[in-house]
Each structure stands twice: as C-alpha cells, then as structure tokens.
Amino acid sequence: MTVNVLLAGIVGSTAYGLSREGSDIDRLGLFAAPTEDLHGLHAPKDSHVTTSPDRTLHEAAKWCRLALGGNPTVMELVWLPDDLYEVRTSLGDELIGIRSSLLSAKRVRDAYLGYAAQQFKRLYDRGDGSFSADTRKRTAKHARHLRRLCHQGFELYATGRLSIRVDDPEAYHRFGDQVAADAMLALPMLKHFEQAFDSTASVLPDQPNEAAAEAWLRRVRAQHYDPRGL
C-alpha cells in the first residue's frame, strides 16, 4: 500500500512511557488522498488499518473531523515528543502549528470523559475480578487508559496543552493492578475528574476554529492535485 503520508509517529503505551517487555508498538498517521480521486463516483478509502505492524492511517479530512470533535486518539499525533515522529512533512508541521486551534472546551471534556467512562464500563462489566490471567491483564490496561484519559483530558481542558508521556508510570501500573482486582476502585478517580472539569474554567474556546482546519486541508488538496490524472 502506497499513500502520501503527511505525518506519522509512535503512539500508545510506548509514547505514554507505559510499555513493558512484550508490549505492542502502535503507530498512527495521516495521509492525503490524491485530489483527483475525490472527484470520482466512489470516494477513496479514508482509513487504512494494519496489524504486524500495528498501524492506523487516516485520510487528512477524516483526521480533521475527528480532531475537531476532540477525539483523544487522533489528537495525540500532533502533540508527540519530537523523537516519536517517524514521518514529518511541511504540511504535517503546519498541522502541528495549528493544533491548538482545533480544540474546544466542551468537545475536549465530552470526548476525554466519555472515553474514560467507556473504560470504566468495560471494567465494571467484568465483575468481581475472578477471571483469567489474560482477562486481568486486559482489565489492568483499561484501568491505565482510564487514568491517562482523565489526567490528559483535564490538562488539555485546563491549560490548552497535552503531555503525552505520563508522570510516574509505575503509579499507572499499580492502579491497573488494583482495579483489575476490584473495578469499583476506579470510580472515585472518574468522579474526581468529573468534578474537576465542572469546577474549572477552561482556557479553550467554546468552539474549535474550523476555518484553520479548512484552510490547511485546502493546501493539502492543492499540493496533491495532478490534472494529468484526469
């Protein structure tokens, strides 16, 4: 598969500083479909997902729509530490440059807390912890995600910045192990951050700046237009 990758890097547990021996390495990126392909009867595929290696690529327009909605997963891509980028183009750097304009208070709050609540539901639905070692391992992972989403989402909401690498990774692993044994131990953290969001004035605007994303996307389309293909 050959695509015009604009920005790509290592995300997930490796980026967070939570990986251990045997952890998968997850990659995320965005690409530009040839502009002439967008004019045909059938739209080109807007995501490519592979395993071995684990990689997800979103087409530029889809990535923008997800980011404008506050999606925590795609948002990581434009806040990675420099050493985790594997592809950086001029258009990718432009996107990093406008990352703050894609944010809005309500969408960040709803997305991050919503994802965290989903993780808690997965924990709660698994019962009292009397399940297999493999299931306990997955449950601990969901608990770590819940903690990370709460901390990162609140940081983004309160400061307008997103730290990808977590503070004190071992605390996340301890939390995961504890919650794997008793899912209800995660509930106080979720409630704490719900209250923290509600009692904190965000630095983010009420609405994202869609015009900035639109202008960037049009530059992408202009650079990837080849009339000879028509």
HELIX and SHEET records of a PDB file:
HELIX    1   1 GLY A   12  TYR A   16  1                                   5    
HELIX    2   2 THR A   35  HIS A   39  5                                   5    
HELIX    3   3 ALA A   60  LEU A   68  1                                   9    
HELIX    4   4 PRO A   72  MET A   75  1                                   4    
HELIX    5   5 GLU A   76  TRP A   79  5                                   4    
HELIX    6   6 ASP A   82  LEU A   84  5                                   3    
HELIX    7   7 SER A   90  GLY A   97  1                                   8    
HELIX    8   8 ARG A   99  LEU A  102  5                                   4    
HELIX    9   9 ALA A  105  ASP A  125  1                                  21    
HELIX   10  10 ALA A  133  THR A  159  1                                  27    
HELIX   11  11 PRO A  169  ALA A  181  1                                  13    
HELIX   12  12 ALA A  183  ALA A  186  5                                   4    
HELIX   13  13 LEU A  187  SER A  199  1                                  13    
HELIX   14  14 GLU A  210  GLN A  223  1                                  14    
HELIX   15  15 PRO A  227  GLY A  229  5                                   3    
SHEET    1   A 5 SER A  47  THR A  50  0                                        
SHEET    2   A 5 ASP A  54  GLU A  59 -1                                        
SHEET    3   A 5 ASP A  26  ALA A  32  1                                        
SHEET    4   A 5 ASN A   4  VAL A  11 -1                                        
SHEET    5   A 5 TYR A  85  ARG A  88 -1                                        
END                                                                             
